[in-house]
Amino acid sequence: MRGKTAGVPLRRSDGSTALHLAIASQHARAAKLLLDFDADAAVATNAGVTPLLLAAENGLSKLIKLLVKVAPQSVRTASKDGSNVLSFAAQAGQVETVTMFLDAGVPVDLSNGVGRTPLMYAAGKDRVDVLKLLLAKGAVPNKTAKDGNTALTMAAEAGHVEAVRFLLSHGARTNRSACPEVTALAAAAQNGHVEVIKLLLQNHAEIDAHDDDWDSALHEAVYGGQLEAAHALVEAGANVNKKNQSGWTSMMAAAHRNFGDIVELLIWKGAALNMKTNDGRTALHIASEEGHTEVIRLLLSRGSLVDAVDRLGRTPLMMAAYRGHKDTVQLLLDNGASLVRTDKMDQTPLEVALSNSKIDVATLLVYNEPQFRRRRESSSASAERQTKRRRAANVSP
């Protein structure tokens, strides 16, 4: 089986052998046959992937035992990206295989190239039996991967209530540092896992804790459009006016993404309508720029200032005009938006529309200027008088 047979190379350009291909295709019988003919069980591909790694990744438990027997050195071998057999087995929930690897000397907290440990992979797949085994063997519950994840955040993100409960009971921390890259509460909120949110709060998760962008769990729930998660958080006392690093509140995020039901929830819970971002925009500016008419209508009906200005002196009408949102422009005009205000470039909404070639909007703005409006109203009144005269002339004495 070594070298070449009948002029056919036994390794492909990526370094894989027939044994690799059989295992990758989950053909366990073919793999066993190749091993019976002395196929090299320890050979790695160009990426450092051994047959044992492939078998672990594909959950082929019987084949794993055979490969460990014929190539025990492969147990400790990781691929070039750091993938290892213990993480694969933990993710697959194979308690017996995990035990075998640990007994063979694989470190319980062996991490891969992104810093994730077997415990994290087991947590992310709700493998509670594997969690029990790994923690009993000394796994550290609060290790952090390069992306800021822990076993608890991975379980929370996936909504695995039992895994979260087990980790909490074995020392996993809900609050890890002043500005973690990700919190378990935020991970659960963004994905709408209400039961996990409640469990974490019962275990003293800080409801307004924020990440390094100053986004809170409520921000994350809004970003994900998770109404029920947002409701659970505000009912538990989340600060609806908390700003992130850019000065955005959850209300602004909801307005930006056109989540009217979340906007309504936040208003009901006391969200300030006219707070401003770092660049001076309100939720109405943001919704107007995006053309979200239903959210705009809701904001205006609850007291948003129609002519609020940002740091550049721009009003919501100017934002809508610049983007060419004709329906939004009309809605703002109907609610009293000023046509004569100017920004710091000394431009009116009409000039803003023209500068960005939004001719339809420019026409609408001209049509709504006072002199044209008076002319229309005068024409309408004149037409109404003429109609009344015609009707009167047709009435019999």
BALOBA-1460 file (C-alpha; in Angstrom, 3 decimals):
// residues 397
<rec num="1" residu="m" x="0.000" y="0.000" z="0.000"/>
<rec num="2" residu="r" x="3.001" y="2.353" z="0.111"/>
<rec num="3" residu="g" x="4.333" y="4.286" z="-2.843"/>
<rec num="4" residu="k" x="2.347" y="3.763" z="-6.046"/>
<rec num="5" residu="t" x="0.179" y="0.943" z="-7.301"/>
<rec num="6" residu="a" x="-0.328" y="0.391" z="-11.068"/>
<rec num="7" residu="g" x="0.974" y="3.888" z="-11.725"/>
<rec num="8" residu="v" x="-1.756" y="5.553" z="-9.595"/>
<rec num="9" residu="p" x="-0.519" y="7.880" z="-6.832"/>
<rec num="10" residu="l" x="-1.779" y="6.844" z="-3.398"/>
<rec num="11" residu="r" x="-1.862" y="10.456" z="-2.196"/>
<rec num="12" residu="r" x="-3.813" y="13.314" z="-3.719"/>
<rec num="13" residu="s" x="-2.456" y="16.813" z="-4.179"/>
<rec num="14" residu="d" x="-3.834" y="17.835" z="-0.756"/>
<rec num="15" residu="g" x="-1.973" y="14.961" z="0.860"/>
<rec num="16" residu="s" x="-5.017" y="12.796" z="1.538"/>
<rec num="17" residu="t" x="-4.845" y="9.035" z="1.098"/>
<rec num="18" residu="a" x="-7.442" y="6.411" z="0.278"/>
<rec num="19" residu="l" x="-7.879" y="5.938" z="4.030"/>
<rec num="20" residu="h" x="-8.666" y="9.632" z="4.498"/>
<rec num="21" residu="l" x="-11.203" y="9.504" z="1.671"/>
<rec num="22" residu="a" x="-12.920" y="6.406" z="3.040"/>
<rec num="23" residu="i" x="-13.259" y="7.963" z="6.494"/>
<rec num="24" residu="a" x="-14.394" y="11.346" z="5.145"/>
<rec num="25" residu="s" x="-17.118" y="9.513" z="3.196"/>
<rec num="26" residu="q" x="-18.023" y="7.590" z="6.373"/>
<rec num="27" residu="h" x="-17.263" y="4.261" z="4.713"/>
<rec num="28" residu="a" x="-16.090" y="2.506" z="7.870"/>
<rec num="29" residu="r" x="-15.899" y="-0.935" z="6.244"/>
<rec num="30" residu="a" x="-13.685" y="0.366" z="3.441"/>
<rec num="31" residu="a" x="-11.454" y="2.081" z="6.007"/>
<rec num="32" residu="k" x="-11.102" y="-1.147" z="8.005"/>
<rec num="33" residu="l" x="-10.221" y="-3.041" z="4.847"/>
<rec num="34" residu="l" x="-7.484" y="-0.519" z="4.040"/>
<rec num="35" residu="l" x="-6.119" y="-0.858" z="7.569"/>
<rec num="36" residu="d" x="-6.110" y="-4.646" z="7.175"/>
<rec num="37" residu="f" x="-3.799" y="-4.078" z="4.188"/>
<rec num="38" residu="d" x="-1.446" y="-1.949" z="6.288"/>
<rec num="39" residu="a" x="-2.597" y="1.510" z="5.216"/>
<rec num="40" residu="d" x="-0.633" y="4.153" z="7.136"/>
<rec num="41" residu="a" x="-2.966" y="5.147" z="9.993"/>
<rec num="42" residu="a" x="-0.771" y="8.020" z="11.175"/>
<rec num="43" residu="v" x="-0.211" y="9.862" z="7.890"/>
<rec num="44" residu="a" x="-1.469" y="13.458" z="7.826"/>
<rec num="45" residu="t" x="-2.724" y="15.570" z="4.940"/>
<rec num="46" residu="n" x="-1.022" y="18.818" z="3.970"/>
<rec num="47" residu="a" x="-3.310" y="20.516" z="6.503"/>
<rec num="48" residu="g" x="-2.180" y="18.147" z="9.239"/>
<rec num="49" residu="v" x="-5.371" y="16.078" z="9.333"/>
<rec num="50" residu="t" x="-4.859" y="12.469" z="10.404"/>
<rec num="51" residu="p" x="-7.290" y="9.597" z="9.811"/>
<rec num="52" residu="l" x="-8.062" y="9.657" z="13.545"/>
<rec num="53" residu="l" x="-9.030" y="13.338" z="13.379"/>
<rec num="54" residu="l" x="-11.383" y="12.605" z="10.493"/>
<rec num="55" residu="a" x="-12.912" y="9.646" z="12.319"/>
<rec num="56" residu="a" x="-13.455" y="11.784" z="15.423"/>
<rec num="57" residu="e" x="-14.999" y="14.577" z="13.344"/>
<rec num="58" residu="n" x="-17.406" y="12.107" z="11.733"/>
<rec num="59" residu="g" x="-18.258" y="10.340" z="14.987"/>
<rec num="60" residu="l" x="-17.109" y="6.884" z="13.849"/>
<rec num="61" residu="s" x="-16.604" y="5.443" z="17.332"/>
<rec num="62" residu="k" x="-15.689" y="1.869" z="16.361"/>
<rec num="63" residu="l" x="-13.184" y="3.056" z="13.798"/>
<rec num="64" residu="i" x="-11.736" y="5.487" z="16.350"/>
<rec num="65" residu="k" x="-10.939" y="2.573" z="18.664"/>
<rec num="66" residu="l" x="-9.192" y="0.718" z="15.865"/>
<rec num="67" residu="l" x="-7.165" y="3.771" z="14.817"/>
<rec num="68" residu="v" x="-6.106" y="4.467" z="18.403"/>
<rec num="69" residu="k" x="-4.931" y="0.869" z="18.630"/>
<rec num="70" residu="v" x="-2.853" y="0.917" z="15.425"/>
<rec num="71" residu="a" x="-1.647" y="4.548" z="15.658"/>
<rec num="72" residu="p" x="-1.747" y="5.639" z="19.326"/>
<rec num="73" residu="q" x="0.532" y="8.609" z="18.587"/>
<rec num="74" residu="s" x="-2.312" y="10.213" z="16.587"/>
<rec num="75" residu="v" x="-4.290" y="10.854" z="19.761"/>
<rec num="76" residu="r" x="-2.144" y="13.873" z="20.621"/>
<rec num="77" residu="t" x="-1.764" y="15.134" z="17.055"/>
<rec num="78" residu="a" x="-3.594" y="18.310" z="16.064"/>
<rec num="79" residu="s" x="-4.104" y="19.671" z="12.571"/>
<rec num="80" residu="k" x="-2.419" y="22.887" z="11.455"/>
<rec num="81" residu="d" x="-5.485" y="24.912" z="12.481"/>
<rec num="82" residu="g" x="-5.393" y="23.340" z="15.932"/>
<rec num="83" residu="s" x="-8.304" y="20.916" z="15.514"/>
<rec num="84" residu="n" x="-7.983" y="18.003" z="17.906"/>
<rec num="85" residu="v" x="-9.701" y="14.691" z="18.501"/>
<rec num="86" residu="l" x="-10.963" y="15.549" z="21.988"/>
<rec num="87" residu="s" x="-12.899" y="18.612" z="20.820"/>
<rec num="88" residu="f" x="-14.502" y="16.637" z="18.000"/>
<rec num="89" residu="a" x="-15.527" y="13.821" z="20.342"/>
<rec num="90" residu="a" x="-16.861" y="16.280" z="22.925"/>
<rec num="91" residu="q" x="-18.926" y="18.087" z="20.300"/>
<rec num="92" residu="a" x="-20.375" y="14.785" z="19.105"/>
<rec num="93" residu="g" x="-21.336" y="13.829" z="22.664"/>
<rec num="94" residu="q" x="-19.338" y="10.597" z="22.626"/>
<rec num="95" residu="v" x="-18.694" y="10.010" z="26.328"/>
<rec num="96" residu="e" x="-16.859" y="6.714" z="25.813"/>
<rec num="97" residu="t" x="-14.574" y="8.192" z="23.165"/>
<rec num="98" residu="v" x="-13.871" y="11.287" z="25.267"/>
<rec num="99" residu="t" x="-12.966" y="8.999" z="28.173"/>
<rec num="100" residu="m" x="-10.643" y="6.991" z="25.933"/>
<rec num="101" residu="f" x="-8.841" y="10.120" z="24.712"/>
<rec num="102" residu="l" x="-8.476" y="11.493" z="28.241"/>
<rec num="103" residu="d" x="-7.142" y="8.147" z="29.454"/>
<rec num="104" residu="a" x="-4.656" y="8.235" z="26.568"/>
<rec num="105" residu="g" x="-3.270" y="11.493" z="27.930"/>
<rec num="106" residu="v" x="-5.004" y="14.178" z="25.877"/>
<rec num="107" residu="p" x="-5.121" y="17.387" z="28.008"/>
<rec num="108" residu="v" x="-8.678" y="18.087" z="29.148"/>
<rec num="109" residu="d" x="-8.461" y="21.779" z="28.194"/>
<rec num="110" residu="l" x="-6.618" y="21.279" z="24.902"/>
<rec num="111" residu="s" x="-7.635" y="24.265" z="22.765"/>
<rec num="112" residu="n" x="-7.759" y="24.598" z="19.000"/>
<rec num="113" residu="g" x="-6.514" y="27.403" z="16.776"/>
<rec num="114" residu="v" x="-9.247" y="29.814" z="17.878"/>
<rec num="115" residu="g" x="-8.756" y="29.047" z="21.540"/>
<rec num="116" residu="r" x="-11.864" y="26.939" z="22.025"/>
<rec num="117" residu="t" x="-11.697" y="24.004" z="24.418"/>
<rec num="118" residu="p" x="-13.550" y="20.661" z="24.397"/>
<rec num="119" residu="l" x="-15.776" y="22.012" z="27.189"/>
<rec num="120" residu="m" x="-16.892" y="24.893" z="24.967"/>
<rec num="121" residu="y" x="-17.795" y="22.560" z="22.116"/>
<rec num="122" residu="a" x="-19.726" y="20.247" z="24.426"/>
<rec num="123" residu="a" x="-21.611" y="23.239" z="25.862"/>
<rec num="124" residu="g" x="-22.480" y="24.580" z="22.423"/>
<rec num="125" residu="k" x="-24.074" y="21.245" z="21.506"/>
<rec num="126" residu="d" x="-25.839" y="20.636" z="24.851"/>
<rec num="127" residu="r" x="-23.723" y="17.559" z="25.617"/>
<rec num="128" residu="v" x="-24.389" y="17.607" z="29.362"/>
<rec num="129" residu="d" x="-22.939" y="14.127" z="29.978"/>
<rec num="130" residu="v" x="-19.690" y="15.208" z="28.344"/>
<rec num="131" residu="l" x="-19.714" y="18.426" z="30.383"/>
<rec num="132" residu="k" x="-19.980" y="16.345" z="33.553"/>
<rec num="133" residu="l" x="-17.064" y="14.160" z="32.484"/>
<rec num="134" residu="l" x="-14.793" y="17.025" z="31.430"/>
<rec num="135" residu="l" x="-15.444" y="19.043" z="34.581"/>
<rec num="136" residu="a" x="-14.878" y="15.941" z="36.712"/>
<rec num="137" residu="k" x="-11.532" y="15.544" z="34.949"/>
<rec num="138" residu="g" x="-10.523" y="19.103" z="35.798"/>
<rec num="139" residu="a" x="-11.724" y="21.226" z="32.875"/>
<rec num="140" residu="v" x="-11.696" y="24.950" z="33.710"/>
<rec num="141" residu="p" x="-15.259" y="26.313" z="33.281"/>
<rec num="142" residu="n" x="-14.290" y="29.939" z="32.629"/>
<rec num="143" residu="k" x="-11.599" y="29.656" z="29.989"/>
<rec num="144" residu="t" x="-12.007" y="32.257" z="27.244"/>
<rec num="145" residu="a" x="-11.522" y="31.698" z="23.510"/>
<rec num="146" residu="k" x="-9.883" y="34.260" z="21.244"/>
<rec num="147" residu="d" x="-13.293" y="35.623" z="20.226"/>
<rec num="148" residu="g" x="-14.301" y="36.150" z="23.861"/>
<rec num="149" residu="n" x="-16.558" y="33.117" z="24.135"/>
<rec num="150" residu="t" x="-16.697" y="30.771" z="27.107"/>
<rec num="151" residu="a" x="-18.519" y="27.485" z="27.575"/>
<rec num="152" residu="l" x="-21.364" y="29.443" z="29.191"/>
<rec num="153" residu="t" x="-21.715" y="31.963" z="26.357"/>
<rec num="154" residu="m" x="-21.738" y="29.171" z="23.784"/>
<rec num="155" residu="a" x="-24.460" y="27.282" z="25.652"/>
<rec num="156" residu="a" x="-26.453" y="30.503" z="26.126"/>
<rec num="157" residu="e" x="-26.136" y="31.484" z="22.461"/>
<rec num="158" residu="a" x="-27.549" y="28.113" z="21.417"/>
<rec num="159" residu="g" x="-30.345" y="28.251" z="24.011"/>
<rec num="160" residu="h" x="-29.300" y="25.098" z="25.845"/>
<rec num="161" residu="v" x="-31.010" y="25.550" z="29.207"/>
<rec num="162" residu="e" x="-29.706" y="22.365" z="30.835"/>
<rec num="163" residu="a" x="-26.127" y="23.001" z="29.759"/>
<rec num="164" residu="v" x="-26.366" y="26.574" z="31.081"/>
<rec num="165" residu="r" x="-27.846" y="25.362" z="34.371"/>
<rec num="166" residu="f" x="-25.144" y="22.705" z="34.781"/>
<rec num="167" residu="l" x="-22.302" y="25.111" z="34.020"/>
<rec num="168" residu="l" x="-23.667" y="27.685" z="36.462"/>
<rec num="169" residu="s" x="-23.833" y="25.041" z="39.160"/>
<rec num="170" residu="h" x="-20.182" y="24.173" z="38.507"/>
<rec num="171" residu="g" x="-18.609" y="27.584" z="38.736"/>
<rec num="172" residu="a" x="-19.272" y="29.257" z="35.389"/>
<rec num="173" residu="r" x="-19.383" y="33.021" z="35.919"/>
<rec num="174" residu="t" x="-22.210" y="35.133" z="34.497"/>
<rec num="175" residu="n" x="-20.215" y="38.353" z="34.932"/>
<rec num="176" residu="r" x="-16.589" y="37.998" z="33.911"/>
<rec num="177" residu="s" x="-15.037" y="41.434" z="33.504"/>
<rec num="178" residu="a" x="-15.867" y="45.120" z="33.047"/>
<rec num="179" residu="c" x="-16.038" y="44.938" z="29.231"/>
<rec num="180" residu="p" x="-16.022" y="41.356" z="27.946"/>
<rec num="181" residu="e" x="-16.248" y="40.820" z="24.218"/>
<rec num="182" residu="v" x="-19.439" y="38.842" z="24.771"/>
<rec num="183" residu="t" x="-21.640" y="38.088" z="27.785"/>
<rec num="184" residu="a" x="-23.831" y="35.037" z="28.206"/>
<rec num="185" residu="l" x="-26.875" y="37.271" z="28.720"/>
<rec num="186" residu="a" x="-26.217" y="39.179" z="25.490"/>
<rec num="187" residu="a" x="-25.647" y="35.934" z="23.574"/>
<rec num="188" residu="a" x="-28.987" y="34.566" z="24.784"/>
<rec num="189" residu="a" x="-30.767" y="37.864" z="24.104"/>
<rec num="190" residu="q" x="-29.558" y="38.228" z="20.527"/>
<rec num="191" residu="n" x="-30.899" y="34.780" z="19.725"/>
<rec num="192" residu="g" x="-34.200" y="35.137" z="21.575"/>
<rec num="193" residu="h" x="-33.656" y="32.487" z="24.247"/>
<rec num="194" residu="v" x="-36.011" y="33.832" z="26.912"/>
<rec num="195" residu="e" x="-35.731" y="30.861" z="29.278"/>
<rec num="196" residu="v" x="-31.944" y="31.176" z="29.296"/>
<rec num="197" residu="i" x="-32.241" y="34.933" z="29.900"/>
<rec num="198" residu="k" x="-34.421" y="34.317" z="32.952"/>
<rec num="199" residu="l" x="-32.073" y="31.608" z="34.250"/>
<rec num="200" residu="l" x="-29.030" y="33.866" z="33.912"/>
<rec num="201" residu="l" x="-30.798" y="36.752" z="35.651"/>
<rec num="202" residu="q" x="-31.803" y="34.415" z="38.477"/>
<rec num="203" residu="n" x="-28.096" y="33.653" z="38.809"/>
<rec num="204" residu="h" x="-27.158" y="37.317" z="39.189"/>
<rec num="205" residu="a" x="-26.196" y="38.209" z="35.631"/>
<rec num="206" residu="e" x="-25.787" y="41.990" z="35.432"/>
<rec num="207" residu="i" x="-28.708" y="43.090" z="33.300"/>
<rec num="208" residu="d" x="-27.013" y="46.221" z="31.922"/>
<rec num="209" residu="a" x="-23.521" y="44.769" z="31.530"/>
<rec num="210" residu="h" x="-21.988" y="45.798" z="28.237"/>
<rec num="211" residu="d" x="-19.344" y="44.561" z="25.838"/>
<rec num="212" residu="d" x="-16.359" y="46.513" z="24.568"/>
<rec num="213" residu="d" x="-18.676" y="48.435" z="22.191"/>
<rec num="214" residu="w" x="-20.881" y="49.274" z="25.191"/>
<rec num="215" residu="d" x="-23.753" y="47.274" z="23.727"/>
<rec num="216" residu="s" x="-25.967" y="45.766" z="26.431"/>
<rec num="217" residu="a" x="-28.082" y="42.619" z="26.300"/>
<rec num="218" residu="l" x="-31.062" y="44.828" z="25.391"/>
<rec num="219" residu="h" x="-29.137" y="46.287" z="22.452"/>
<rec num="220" residu="e" x="-28.366" y="42.751" z="21.284"/>
<rec num="221" residu="a" x="-31.992" y="41.641" z="21.601"/>
<rec num="222" residu="v" x="-33.019" y="44.605" z="19.443"/>
<rec num="223" residu="y" x="-30.292" y="43.964" z="16.852"/>
<rec num="224" residu="g" x="-31.656" y="40.435" z="16.517"/>
<rec num="225" residu="g" x="-35.281" y="41.603" z="16.304"/>
<rec num="226" residu="q" x="-36.104" y="39.528" z="19.385"/>
<rec num="227" residu="l" x="-39.280" y="41.077" z="20.785"/>
<rec num="228" residu="e" x="-39.856" y="38.482" z="23.524"/>
<rec num="229" residu="a" x="-36.246" y="38.695" z="24.672"/>
<rec num="230" residu="a" x="-36.454" y="42.488" z="24.747"/>
<rec num="231" residu="h" x="-39.699" y="42.237" z="26.707"/>
<rec num="232" residu="a" x="-38.126" y="39.874" z="29.257"/>
<rec num="233" residu="l" x="-35.192" y="42.237" z="29.741"/>
<rec num="234" residu="v" x="-37.209" y="45.441" z="30.161"/>
<rec num="235" residu="e" x="-39.615" y="43.686" z="32.519"/>
<rec num="236" residu="a" x="-36.575" y="42.674" z="34.589"/>
<rec num="237" residu="g" x="-35.406" y="46.288" z="34.725"/>
<rec num="238" residu="a" x="-33.026" y="46.767" z="31.795"/>
<rec num="239" residu="n" x="-32.121" y="50.410" z="31.182"/>
<rec num="240" residu="v" x="-34.017" y="51.358" z="28.022"/>
<rec num="241" residu="n" x="-31.974" y="54.551" z="27.622"/>
<rec num="242" residu="k" x="-28.504" y="53.020" z="27.947"/>
<rec num="243" residu="k" x="-26.191" y="54.217" z="25.178"/>
<rec num="244" residu="n" x="-23.472" y="52.275" z="23.414"/>
<rec num="245" residu="q" x="-20.106" y="53.662" z="22.372"/>
<rec num="246" residu="s" x="-21.659" y="55.492" z="19.397"/>
<rec num="247" residu="g" x="-24.387" y="56.972" z="21.565"/>
<rec num="248" residu="w" x="-27.075" y="54.657" z="20.226"/>
<rec num="249" residu="t" x="-29.910" y="53.561" z="22.493"/>
<rec num="250" residu="s" x="-31.973" y="50.439" z="21.944"/>
<rec num="251" residu="m" x="-34.741" y="52.697" z="20.589"/>
<rec num="252" residu="m" x="-32.438" y="54.011" z="17.884"/>
<rec num="253" residu="a" x="-31.409" y="50.487" z="16.941"/>
<rec num="254" residu="a" x="-35.064" y="49.429" z="16.682"/>
<rec num="255" residu="a" x="-35.874" y="52.488" z="14.551"/>
<rec num="256" residu="h" x="-32.923" y="51.760" z="12.270"/>
<rec num="257" residu="r" x="-34.040" y="48.181" z="11.677"/>
<rec num="258" residu="n" x="-37.737" y="48.998" z="11.302"/>
<rec num="259" residu="f" x="-38.839" y="46.981" z="14.333"/>
<rec num="260" residu="g" x="-42.028" y="48.889" z="15.117"/>
<rec num="261" residu="d" x="-43.221" y="46.432" z="17.751"/>
<rec num="262" residu="i" x="-39.958" y="46.828" z="19.675"/>
<rec num="263" residu="v" x="-40.116" y="50.627" z="19.319"/>
<rec num="264" residu="e" x="-43.605" y="50.526" z="20.831"/>
<rec num="265" residu="l" x="-42.413" y="48.284" z="23.685"/>
<rec num="266" residu="l" x="-39.519" y="50.615" z="24.497"/>
<rec num="267" residu="i" x="-41.736" y="53.714" z="24.419"/>
<rec num="268" residu="w" x="-44.170" y="51.961" z="26.755"/>
<rec num="269" residu="k" x="-41.273" y="51.283" z="29.127"/>
<rec num="270" residu="g" x="-40.163" y="54.905" z="29.143"/>
<rec num="271" residu="a" x="-37.576" y="55.163" z="26.385"/>
<rec num="272" residu="a" x="-36.664" y="58.789" z="25.664"/>
<rec num="273" residu="l" x="-37.772" y="59.771" z="22.178"/>
<rec num="274" residu="n" x="-35.403" y="62.659" z="21.575"/>
<rec num="275" residu="m" x="-32.085" y="61.395" z="22.918"/>
<rec num="276" residu="k" x="-29.217" y="61.914" z="20.495"/>
<rec num="277" residu="t" x="-26.344" y="59.815" z="19.193"/>
<rec num="278" residu="n" x="-22.777" y="61.092" z="19.395"/>
<rec num="279" residu="d" x="-23.337" y="62.806" z="16.038"/>
<rec num="280" residu="g" x="-26.594" y="64.363" z="17.206"/>
<rec num="281" residu="r" x="-29.173" y="62.176" z="15.498"/>
<rec num="282" residu="t" x="-32.446" y="61.145" z="17.117"/>
<rec num="283" residu="a" x="-34.418" y="57.964" z="16.491"/>
<rec num="284" residu="l" x="-36.534" y="60.014" z="14.061"/>
<rec num="285" residu="h" x="-33.435" y="61.043" z="12.085"/>
<rec num="286" residu="i" x="-32.406" y="57.402" z="11.855"/>
<rec num="287" residu="a" x="-35.830" y="56.107" z="10.801"/>
<rec num="288" residu="s" x="-36.196" y="58.950" z="8.275"/>
<rec num="289" residu="e" x="-32.839" y="58.236" z="6.700"/>
<rec num="290" residu="e" x="-33.911" y="54.618" z="6.213"/>
<rec num="291" residu="g" x="-37.423" y="55.488" z="5.002"/>
<rec num="292" residu="h" x="-39.254" y="53.487" z="7.677"/>
<rec num="293" residu="t" x="-42.607" y="55.259" z="7.471"/>
<rec num="294" residu="e" x="-44.526" y="53.180" z="10.039"/>
<rec num="295" residu="v" x="-41.840" y="53.686" z="12.670"/>
<rec num="296" residu="i" x="-41.722" y="57.399" z="11.791"/>
<rec num="297" residu="r" x="-45.495" y="57.674" z="12.192"/>
<rec num="298" residu="l" x="-45.261" y="55.949" z="15.575"/>
<rec num="299" residu="l" x="-42.424" y="58.190" z="16.778"/>
<rec num="300" residu="l" x="-44.199" y="61.363" z="15.696"/>
<rec num="301" residu="s" x="-47.440" y="60.285" z="17.359"/>
<rec num="302" residu="r" x="-45.589" y="59.840" z="20.656"/>
<rec num="303" residu="g" x="-43.784" y="63.166" z="20.625"/>
<rec num="304" residu="s" x="-40.602" y="62.980" z="18.565"/>
<rec num="305" residu="l" x="-39.432" y="66.448" z="17.505"/>
<rec num="306" residu="v" x="-40.010" y="66.716" z="13.775"/>
<rec num="307" residu="d" x="-37.353" y="69.415" z="13.297"/>
<rec num="308" residu="a" x="-34.645" y="68.123" z="15.648"/>
<rec num="309" residu="v" x="-31.164" y="68.880" z="14.315"/>
<rec num="310" residu="d" x="-27.969" y="66.840" z="14.419"/>
<rec num="311" residu="r" x="-24.413" y="68.148" z="14.726"/>
<rec num="312" residu="l" x="-24.426" y="69.146" z="11.068"/>
<rec num="313" residu="g" x="-27.713" y="70.986" z="11.453"/>
<rec num="314" residu="r" x="-29.657" y="68.365" z="9.512"/>
<rec num="315" residu="t" x="-33.312" y="67.666" z="10.240"/>
<rec num="316" residu="p" x="-35.087" y="64.337" z="9.654"/>
<rec num="317" residu="l" x="-36.604" y="65.895" z="6.506"/>
<rec num="318" residu="m" x="-33.140" y="66.585" z="5.131"/>
<rec num="319" residu="m" x="-32.071" y="63.004" z="5.817"/>
<rec num="320" residu="a" x="-35.110" y="61.644" z="3.985"/>
<rec num="321" residu="a" x="-34.646" y="64.109" z="1.111"/>
<rec num="322" residu="y" x="-30.992" y="63.175" z="0.703"/>
<rec num="323" residu="r" x="-31.864" y="59.477" z="0.472"/>
<rec num="324" residu="g" x="-34.816" y="60.064" z="-1.861"/>
<rec num="325" residu="h" x="-37.545" y="58.635" z="0.381"/>
<rec num="326" residu="k" x="-40.550" y="60.375" z="-1.140"/>
<rec num="327" residu="d" x="-43.204" y="58.839" z="1.141"/>
<rec num="328" residu="t" x="-41.148" y="59.729" z="4.198"/>
<rec num="329" residu="v" x="-40.713" y="63.304" z="2.986"/>
<rec num="330" residu="q" x="-44.473" y="63.660" z="2.527"/>
<rec num="331" residu="l" x="-45.165" y="62.172" z="5.963"/>
<rec num="332" residu="l" x="-42.750" y="64.584" z="7.642"/>
<rec num="333" residu="l" x="-44.237" y="67.533" z="5.749"/>
<rec num="334" residu="d" x="-47.727" y="66.471" z="6.803"/>
<rec num="335" residu="n" x="-46.470" y="66.621" z="10.385"/>
<rec num="336" residu="g" x="-45.123" y="70.133" z="10.087"/>
<rec num="337" residu="a" x="-41.496" y="69.634" z="9.064"/>
<rec num="338" residu="s" x="-39.845" y="72.901" z="8.086"/>
<rec num="339" residu="l" x="-38.981" y="73.561" z="4.458"/>
<rec num="340" residu="v" x="-36.887" y="76.630" z="5.244"/>
<rec num="341" residu="r" x="-34.482" y="75.391" z="7.904"/>
<rec num="342" residu="t" x="-30.875" y="75.167" z="6.726"/>
<rec num="343" residu="d" x="-28.052" y="72.871" z="7.772"/>
<rec num="344" residu="k" x="-24.479" y="73.957" z="8.499"/>
<rec num="345" residu="m" x="-23.797" y="73.944" z="4.754"/>
<rec num="346" residu="d" x="-26.625" y="76.512" z="4.507"/>
<rec num="347" residu="q" x="-28.758" y="74.062" z="2.504"/>
<rec num="348" residu="t" x="-32.532" y="73.745" z="2.724"/>
<rec num="349" residu="p" x="-34.205" y="70.331" z="2.313"/>
<rec num="350" residu="l" x="-34.844" y="71.231" z="-1.344"/>
<rec num="351" residu="e" x="-31.174" y="71.992" z="-1.939"/>
<rec num="352" residu="v" x="-30.195" y="68.766" z="-0.174"/>
<rec num="353" residu="a" x="-32.456" y="66.775" z="-2.519"/>
<rec num="354" residu="l" x="-31.122" y="68.545" z="-5.612"/>
<rec num="355" residu="s" x="-27.497" y="68.067" z="-4.539"/>
<rec num="356" residu="n" x="-28.093" y="64.319" z="-4.556"/>
<rec num="357" residu="s" x="-30.160" y="64.280" z="-7.788"/>
<rec num="358" residu="k" x="-33.387" y="63.238" z="-6.044"/>
<rec num="359" residu="i" x="-35.627" y="64.994" z="-8.564"/>
<rec num="360" residu="d" x="-38.914" y="63.377" z="-7.475"/>
<rec num="361" residu="v" x="-38.321" y="64.505" z="-3.913"/>
<rec num="362" residu="a" x="-37.241" y="67.981" z="-5.055"/>
<rec num="363" residu="t" x="-40.465" y="68.302" z="-7.064"/>
<rec num="364" residu="l" x="-42.495" y="67.257" z="-4.032"/>
<rec num="365" residu="l" x="-40.703" y="69.797" z="-1.847"/>
<rec num="366" residu="v" x="-41.282" y="72.607" z="-4.352"/>
<rec num="367" residu="y" x="-44.935" y="71.619" z="-4.594"/>
<rec num="368" residu="n" x="-45.205" y="71.967" z="-0.802"/>
<rec num="369" residu="e" x="-43.537" y="75.377" z="-0.549"/>
<rec num="370" residu="p" x="-45.890" y="78.037" z="0.903"/>
<rec num="371" residu="q" x="-46.476" y="80.017" z="-2.304"/>
<rec num="372" residu="f" x="-47.357" y="76.865" z="-4.247"/>
<rec num="373" residu="r" x="-49.512" y="75.591" z="-1.406"/>
<rec num="374" residu="r" x="-51.463" y="78.874" z="-1.294"/>
<rec num="375" residu="r" x="-51.886" y="78.743" z="-5.067"/>
<rec num="376" residu="r" x="-53.198" y="75.156" z="-4.863"/>
<rec num="377" residu="e" x="-55.546" y="76.056" z="-2.023"/>
<rec num="378" residu="s" x="-56.777" y="79.098" z="-3.981"/>
<rec num="379" residu="s" x="-57.324" y="76.984" z="-7.105"/>
<rec num="380" residu="s" x="-59.134" y="74.361" z="-5.062"/>
<rec num="381" residu="a" x="-61.398" y="76.977" z="-3.473"/>
<rec num="382" residu="s" x="-62.131" y="78.525" z="-6.882"/>
<rec num="383" residu="a" x="-63.012" y="75.120" z="-8.341"/>
<rec num="384" residu="e" x="-65.311" y="74.446" z="-5.404"/>
<rec num="385" residu="r" x="-67.138" y="77.778" z="-5.940"/>
<rec num="386" residu="q" x="-67.597" y="77.019" z="-9.630"/>
<rec num="387" residu="t" x="-69.010" y="73.595" z="-8.801"/>
<rec num="388" residu="k" x="-71.504" y="75.158" z="-6.398"/>
<rec num="389" residu="r" x="-72.596" y="77.701" z="-9.064"/>
<rec num="390" residu="r" x="-73.159" y="74.952" z="-11.629"/>
<rec num="391" residu="r" x="-75.214" y="72.965" z="-9.174"/>
<rec num="392" residu="a" x="-77.244" y="76.039" z="-8.276"/>
<rec num="393" residu="a" x="-77.871" y="76.808" z="-11.967"/>
<rec num="394" residu="n" x="-79.243" y="73.311" z="-12.499"/>
<rec num="395" residu="v" x="-81.742" y="73.561" z="-9.650"/>
<rec num="396" residu="s" x="-85.345" y="74.190" z="-10.862"/>
<rec num="397" residu="p" x="-87.131" y="77.269" z="-9.383"/>
